[in-house]
Amino acid sequence: PPLIIAGALKLDAETTGYLVSMALFASGISTFIQCRRFGGLGTGLLCIQGTSFSFIGPIISAGMLGGLPLIFGSCMAASSVEMLISRVLKYTKKIITPLISGIVVTLIGMSLIKVGITACGGGATAQADGSFRHVGLAAAVLLLIIAFNRSSNRYLRMSSIVIGLVIGYIEAWFMGIIDFSSIQSYGGFNLPMPFRYGLDFDLSTIIALGLIFMITAIEAYG
């Protein structure tokens, strides 16, 4: 998701790399909290926390409206919605059935089809050259992920996405698609810097993201 969002907002390589790094860093910290459980925080179970594709649409809209400060401010404000809903979801079991949550997840996936197809085609910059090599590469990665996911070996199943991406990157390198020249001037580490891009708030984006937070909470419970 950080790559898709950065591409849609036309962010530079340094900012894009930083967003990806911090997304992974935040995922690691939140997964550790979920597993270890600190007070009332965490489940005590192996619940992998990661970035979600459900938020791409409203986040891109917020970014086009107010840039990264509005994205971060809106996400922070709207996250309180999911925290509050998590306290009462257990009382809505008869209303929020697996059928309802399944329909919601399907609708979210359908809303992201355009973004996914654009990314598979190489992004907005690749649309003009009319080349099908990006589509072929995306299809190969998808087939590899599906193949490893159907493997009888549990380690291959769990690593299917990573294996598919690694093989896809190697294939892309041989195809001449990957260009590492733009990252030679960067250091080997990205250190977290709170509020590096500032914070901004807008009620409409907070409501939109709050609704998505609510839907993902329902999805997780279903």
C-alpha positions in Angstrom: 0.0 0.0 0.0 2.7 2.6 0.7 4.1 2.1 -2.8 0.7 2.4 -4.4 -0.1 5.5 -2.4 3.3 7.1 -3.1 2.9 6.4 -6.8 -0.6 7.9 -6.9 0.6 11.0 -5.1 3.8 11.2 -7.3 6.1 11.3 -4.3 9.9 11.2 -4.8 12.0 8.1 -4.3 13.4 9.2 -0.9 9.9 9.9 0.5 8.5 6.6 -0.9 11.4 4.6 0.6 10.9 6.3 4.0 7.1 5.5 3.9 7.8 1.9 3.1 10.4 1.6 5.9 8.2 3.2 8.5 5.2 1.0 7.5 7.3 -2.1 8.1 8.7 -0.6 11.3 5.2 0.2 12.6 3.9 -3.3 11.6 6.8 -4.9 13.5 6.1 -2.9 16.7 2.4 -3.5 16.6 2.8 -7.2 15.9 5.1 -7.4 18.9 2.5 -5.7 21.1 -0.2 -8.1 19.9 1.9 -11.1 20.7 3.3 -10.1 24.0 0.2 -8.2 25.3 0.9 -5.2 27.5 -1.8 -4.5 29.9 -5.1 -4.1 28.0 -3.2 -3.9 24.7 -2.8 -6.9 22.5 -4.4 -10.3 22.1 -1.6 -12.5 23.3 -1.8 -14.3 20.0 0.3 -14.3 16.8 -1.7 -11.6 15.0 0.5 -10.2 12.2 -0.2 -6.5 11.9 0.4 -4.9 8.5 -0.8 -2.2 6.2 -4.2 -2.7 4.6 -5.3 -2.2 1.1 -8.8 -1.1 2.4 -7.6 2.4 3.1 -5.9 3.1 -0.2 -8.8 5.0 -1.8 -9.6 7.5 1.0 -5.8 7.9 1.8 -5.1 8.9 -1.8 -8.0 11.3 -1.8 -6.7 12.8 1.5 -3.2 13.1 0.0 -4.5 14.9 -3.1 -6.4 17.3 -0.8 -3.8 18.1 1.8 -0.7 16.0 1.2 1.1 13.7 3.8 0.2 16.0 6.8 -3.5 15.4 6.1 -3.0 11.7 5.6 -1.3 11.2 8.9 -3.6 13.6 10.9 -6.7 11.9 9.5 -5.4 8.4 10.1 -4.5 9.2 13.7 -7.9 10.8 14.4 -9.9 8.1 12.7 -8.1 5.3 14.4 -10.0 6.0 17.6 -13.1 4.8 15.8 -11.8 1.2 15.5 -10.5 1.3 19.1 -14.0 2.2 20.4 -15.8 -0.3 18.1 -13.5 -3.1 19.3 -15.0 -2.8 22.7 -18.6 -3.4 21.6 -18.2 -5.8 18.6 -18.8 -8.9 20.7 -22.4 -7.7 21.4 -23.2 -7.4 17.6 -22.5 -11.1 16.7 -26.1 -11.7 15.7 -26.2 -8.7 13.4 -22.7 -8.8 11.9 -22.8 -12.3 10.4 -20.0 -13.9 8.2 -22.3 -13.2 5.2 -22.3 -9.4 5.9 -18.6 -9.2 6.6 -17.9 -11.3 3.4 -20.0 -8.9 1.3 -18.1 -5.9 2.8 -14.7 -7.4 2.0 -15.8 -8.2 -1.5 -16.9 -4.6 -2.1 -13.6 -3.3 -0.8 -11.7 -5.6 -3.1 -13.9 -4.5 -6.1 -13.2 -0.9 -5.3 -9.5 -1.5 -5.5 -9.6 -3.3 -8.9 -8.6 -0.1 -10.8 -5.6 0.6 -8.5 -4.5 -3.0 -8.8 -4.7 -3.2 -12.6 -2.9 0.1 -13.0 -0.1 -1.2 -10.7 0.1 -4.5 -12.6 0.5 -2.6 -15.8 3.6 -0.8 -14.4 1.8 2.3 -13.0 0.8 5.5 -14.6 4.2 6.1 -16.1 4.1 2.8 -18.1 0.7 3.4 -19.6 2.1 5.4 -22.5 4.5 2.9 -23.9 1.9 0.2 -24.6 4.3 -2.6 -23.4 2.8 -5.8 -22.0 5.9 -6.9 -20.2 4.7 -5.4 -16.9 1.4 -7.3 -17.2 3.3 -10.5 -17.9 5.6 -10.0 -14.9 2.6 -9.3 -12.6 0.9 -12.4 -13.9 4.0 -14.5 -13.3 4.3 -13.2 -9.7 0.6 -13.9 -9.1 0.9 -17.5 -10.4 3.9 -18.1 -8.3 2.2 -16.9 -5.2 -0.9 -19.1 -5.9 1.4 -22.1 -6.6 3.4 -21.8 -3.4 0.2 -21.0 -1.4 -1.2 -24.4 -2.6 1.9 -26.3 -1.6 1.7 -29.0 1.0 4.7 -27.5 2.8 3.5 -25.1 5.4 6.6 -23.0 5.2 6.2 -22.5 1.5 2.5 -21.6 2.1 3.4 -19.0 4.7 6.2 -17.6 2.6 4.3 -17.6 -0.7 4.0 -13.8 -1.0 7.6 -13.2 -0.1 8.9 -15.9 -2.5 6.7 -14.6 -5.3 8.0 -11.0 -4.8 11.7 -12.1 -4.6 11.4 -14.2 -7.8 9.5 -11.3 -9.4 12.2 -8.8 -8.5 14.9 -11.1 -9.9 13.0 -11.6 -13.1 12.4 -7.8 -13.3 16.1 -7.2 -12.9 16.9 -9.5 -15.8 14.3 -7.7 -17.8 15.9 -4.4 -17.1 12.9 -2.9 -15.3 14.6 -2.3 -12.0 16.9 0.7 -11.7 19.0 1.0 -8.5 20.7 4.3 -9.6 18.2 6.4 -7.7 19.0 4.8 -4.3 22.8 5.0 -4.3 22.8 8.4 -2.4 20.7 7.1 0.5 22.0 5.6 3.7 21.4 2.1 4.9 18.9 3.0 7.6 15.8 5.0 8.0 15.3 6.2 11.6 11.7 7.0 12.8 11.1 10.7 13.0 7.7 11.5 14.6 5.7 14.2 12.9 8.4 14.5 10.2 5.8 15.7 7.7 3.5 17.5 10.1 -0.1 16.9 10.9 -3.3 18.3 9.4 -7.0 17.5 9.9 -10.1 17.6 7.8 -13.5 16.4 8.9 -14.5 14.8 5.6 -11.3 12.7 5.4 -11.6 11.7 9.1 -15.1 10.5 8.5 -14.2 8.5 5.4 -11.2 6.8 7.1 -13.3 6.3 10.3 -15.9 4.4 8.2 -13.1 2.2 6.7 -11.7 1.6 10.2 -15.2 0.4 11.2 -15.5 -1.8 8.2 -12.1 -3.5 8.8 -13.0 -4.0 12.5 -16.2 -5.8 11.3 -14.2 -7.7 8.8 -11.7 -8.9 11.4 -14.5 -9.9 13.8 -16.5 -11.7 11.0 
